Structure formats: C-alpha cells, structure tokens
C-alpha cells in the first residue's frame, strides 16, 4: 500500500533560489544608478560652492569691501568656507588650515575635488576672479590655477 505524502507548508529550494536571483539582478541594476545620482549631487554641491564664492568675491570687489590682509592692504587671495559662506583672508603667503576642514566632495575624474578646499583669487587691476580646488595654495603662479572647476 502506498503511503500518502503530506504536503508541508513552505518554499522549495528552487523557489528560494529564484527569489534570491531576482533580488540580485535588481540590485545589480539599481546600485550603479544610485551611485551615479550620489556623485551628481556631490558635483552639484561643489558647483554651488563655486558660484557662491564667485558671487561673494564679486560683491566685495564691486563695493570696494575687500578685507585687509595682515599687511593692511586689500587681500586678494581667500579660502572659501562653505560652512558659513565666508571668504577667509589668506595671511601673507600662508594660512592655518586647521579650523577649515577639506570640503570638496565631487569624485568625478575630470574634477576630483574630494577633500580639497576652494581658493578664490581677486585680481584688483582687471577685476577678474579666479577659483581653484586645491589642498593648499602655492601662489598665483600655481599651474593648476582656475583649471579644476565645475561646469556651470
């Protein structure tokens, strides 16, 4: 006599493997899209910081309100501090960067601002404003000056 096989509630191994495979496929599709969105958001944050630094420097230049450096003359090189939206005067060739943590977030290969600071230079003769993402500023003759900027 045949014994009846009782059906037990639950999923078979094949069903479980199929569900896991579908989840893995969905993750493989969605993770790159999410990471791209995160990179774009970081890039936009850096581009906004550049626009804010440019506007602030332009306003100071047009109103003849450039702050004085340690020598008493109007300073022309600044560090943009995005935490409070201010330009910090660079003291005669050097600056204590301790209170200003690196800001740059964009990791796009063509920009690579990650962990860098946004420097601003105002040329009072021509009224030109230059920006640079760099860890530290070596002076106006630095070869990368005004090179690593975000697209507007």
Secondary structure, DSSP 4 states (H G I P E B T S, - for coil): -PPPPPPPSS--HHHHHHHHHHHHHHHHHHHHHHHHHHHHHHHHHHHHHHHHHHHHHHHHHHTT-PPB-TTSSBP-EEEEETTTTEEEEPBTTB---TTS--------TTT--TT-EEEEEEETTTTEEEEEEESS---TT-TTTTTSPPP-
